[in-house]
């Protein structure tokens, strides 16, 4: 008989478990009462089974557990059946030493001397062993791990480390025990992610975390450089750029202003792209991104912006006029040096509201026409460039009348 259970030790009586404390004074132990023999503890991970040899002639048993925080013994059970020989203490921590003591009590609730035992709960489940971690495609990684050998494992907790908050966060729970594959989606390109796996038993015991699994998503291609856009092509803009290693194609984005919204307009496997625009003198702004075989795309917001423009209409020609008795002669000068030829539209007034129109085209820098000095003429002279673009406004010359 190792220790007396004093009245001070029994000021707190627990019926059933440590979470149900009842204040109750207990008399001093009686050293003449029979004591428990063969008091032993058998551990589980979160529980301890206490066994002893029953003493039928007594009225029952007091069981206490030592609390190392306040260094006091706390009663966890009062067993009013002397034939009982087993008590299971639950909700314990794995891999922790627990001390217990037991005493009989008589019909007057007077305890015997206490008998002690000490035992350590079993350690946590062994950690899960990762087998493979790799990127699958854009923004997606796959993790495979070995099924836990303990058949008491019910499920797996998958956690990912949050770098910004510096903590592990739950992603998902997988069950049953043989479900050992997890796919994480919607991830950022070119980023390193950390994962760990914890096995959980049917009785809610968690294993040690697996070793940290480190996997990187597929990287983004480099930013496309040396982007240029033409300013001298009719009704289209040609965008050219330098090739990017391992790019399978390029995406072209366009906006109406340098600060506007860039919208996707097409893709190409070449290092150029023709944007067809059925307007003259229109400015557009472009960005180009590279796309890898994994569908990852270079950063649009870091891509330089270039301005392109369709070729404007030719300028209005400068016209010098020489009028004779029955002729008129025009000398043309192209202010933008784009004139390939000139279009002359001649209007002849044949009445108050009636006119007749004639058209002439010349590749020369002069034009001579026969006129009737009694009639009135209006000449509209346009510059025409090598692409067939015609000046927006003509030079206007009135003759005669």
Order of alpha helices (4+ residues) and beta strands (2+ residues): beta-beta-beta-beta-beta-beta-beta-beta-beta-beta-beta-beta-beta-beta-beta-beta-beta-beta-beta-beta-beta-beta-beta-beta-beta-beta-beta-beta-beta-beta
